[in-house]
């Protein structure tokens, strides 16, 4: 009888501990993923140097990617409060000639609830993309839903053939 009480107490403590442990995500930021493609719909490598920055609500500019080269894909962090995010892409070729394009990602925000103990999280639904065409040929939305899945490609970006 004493053993049953001890086992019951241990089981009850284990169950209570399991119910109170919260598994909040360590990084609750969501990102949009761009894949770089050529005109033949094949994955391509951007050989030029790319820097991407954005202008935050606080008034500060923030560099998201700094002088990346030989890339086939990249991810950009999205905001929570804006209906659209503006990204400024600076492409510099081997002759040190730079072109700057602006990418405006339009989205709707959806609050995502994990637990009352976790920080607020927002997922997004992409509604459109506008861009300038200095070095970019086109951008196509592939997947509209943005969440924690970092493997999902949201956009395909096509550069002019000389990049």
C-alpha positions in Angstrom: 0.0 0.0 0.0 2.9 2.4 0.8 4.5 1.7 -2.6 1.2 2.5 -4.4 1.1 5.9 -2.5 4.7 6.7 -3.4 4.2 5.8 -7.1 1.0 7.7 -7.2 2.7 10.8 -5.7 5.6 10.5 -8.2 3.2 10.1 -11.1 1.1 13.1 -10.0 4.3 15.3 -9.6 5.5 14.2 -13.1 2.1 15.1 -14.6 2.0 18.5 -13.0 5.5 19.3 -14.1 4.7 18.2 -17.7 1.7 20.5 -17.8 3.6 23.5 -16.5 6.5 23.3 -19.0 6.1 25.8 -21.8 7.9 25.2 -25.1 7.9 28.7 -26.6 9.9 29.1 -29.9 13.3 30.5 -29.3 13.1 32.6 -32.4 9.6 33.8 -33.2 10.5 36.0 -36.2 9.2 34.9 -39.5 11.0 35.5 -42.8 10.2 35.4 -46.5 12.5 33.3 -48.6 13.7 34.3 -52.1 15.1 31.8 -54.5 17.2 33.1 -57.4 16.3 31.6 -60.8 17.3 32.1 -64.4 15.0 32.4 -67.5 15.0 28.6 -67.9 13.4 28.2 -64.5 16.6 26.7 -63.0 18.2 27.7 -59.7 20.8 30.3 -60.5 23.7 31.9 -58.6 24.0 35.6 -58.2 27.7 36.3 -58.7 27.6 40.0 -57.9 27.7 41.4 -54.4 24.3 42.0 -52.8 23.4 44.2 -49.8 19.8 44.6 -48.6 18.6 47.1 -46.1 15.2 48.3 -44.9 13.7 51.3 -43.1 12.1 50.5 -39.8 9.2 52.3 -38.0 11.7 53.6 -35.4 13.2 55.7 -38.2 16.4 53.7 -38.3 17.8 52.0 -41.4 18.7 48.4 -40.8 21.1 46.3 -43.0 19.6 42.8 -43.3 22.2 41.3 -45.7 25.7 42.8 -46.0 27.8 42.2 -49.1 26.7 38.6 -49.8 28.1 37.0 -52.9 27.6 33.7 -54.8 24.1 33.1 -53.4 21.2 31.0 -54.7 18.7 32.1 -52.1 18.2 34.6 -49.2 15.7 35.3 -46.4 14.4 38.7 -45.2 12.7 39.3 -41.9 9.2 40.7 -42.0 7.6 43.3 -39.8 4.6 42.9 -37.6 2.9 46.3 -37.8 3.2 47.2 -41.5 0.9 46.3 -44.3 4.0 46.2 -46.5 7.7 45.9 -46.1 10.2 47.9 -48.2 13.6 46.4 -49.0 16.4 48.2 -50.7 18.7 45.9 -52.7 22.1 47.2 -53.8 23.8 45.0 -56.4 27.5 45.7 -57.2 29.2 44.0 -60.1 32.9 43.1 -60.5 33.6 46.6 -62.0 32.2 48.2 -58.8 29.1 49.6 -60.6 26.1 49.5 -58.3 22.4 49.4 -59.1 19.7 49.8 -56.5 16.3 48.2 -56.6 13.4 48.5 -54.2 11.2 45.5 -53.4 7.8 46.2 -51.6 6.2 43.1 -50.2 2.5 43.5 -49.4 1.0 41.3 -46.7 -1.7 40.8 -44.2 -0.8 39.9 -40.6 -2.4 37.0 -38.7 -1.8 36.7 -34.9 -0.5 33.2 -34.1 -1.1 32.0 -30.5 1.3 29.5 -28.9 0.6 30.0 -25.2 -0.2 32.9 -22.8 3.4 32.5 -21.5 5.0 33.0 -25.0 5.6 36.3 -26.8 3.2 37.4 -29.5 3.8 36.0 -33.0 2.4 37.0 -36.3 2.2 34.9 -39.5 1.5 36.6 -42.8 -0.3 36.0 -46.1 1.4 37.6 -49.0 -0.9 39.7 -51.2 1.5 41.2 -53.7 5.0 42.4 -54.6 6.1 45.6 -56.4 9.7 46.2 -57.5 11.9 48.4 -59.6 13.7 46.9 -62.6 17.2 48.1 -62.6 18.8 44.7 -62.0 15.7 42.7 -61.3 13.8 41.3 -64.3 10.8 39.9 -62.3 9.6 38.5 -59.0 6.9 35.8 -58.7 5.1 34.8 -55.6 5.3 31.0 -55.1 3.8 30.4 -51.6 1.6 33.0 -50.0 1.6 31.7 -46.4 4.6 32.9 -44.2 5.2 31.0 -41.0 8.0 29.3 -39.1 8.8 27.0 -42.1 12.2 28.2 -43.2 12.4 25.7 -46.1 9.4 27.1 -47.9 10.3 29.4 -50.8 7.9 32.4 -51.0 9.4 34.2 -54.0 11.3 33.5 -57.1 13.5 36.4 -58.2 14.8 36.7 -61.7 17.7 39.1 -62.5 18.5 40.5 -65.9 20.8 38.1 -67.7 23.9 40.2 -67.3 23.9 39.8 -63.5 
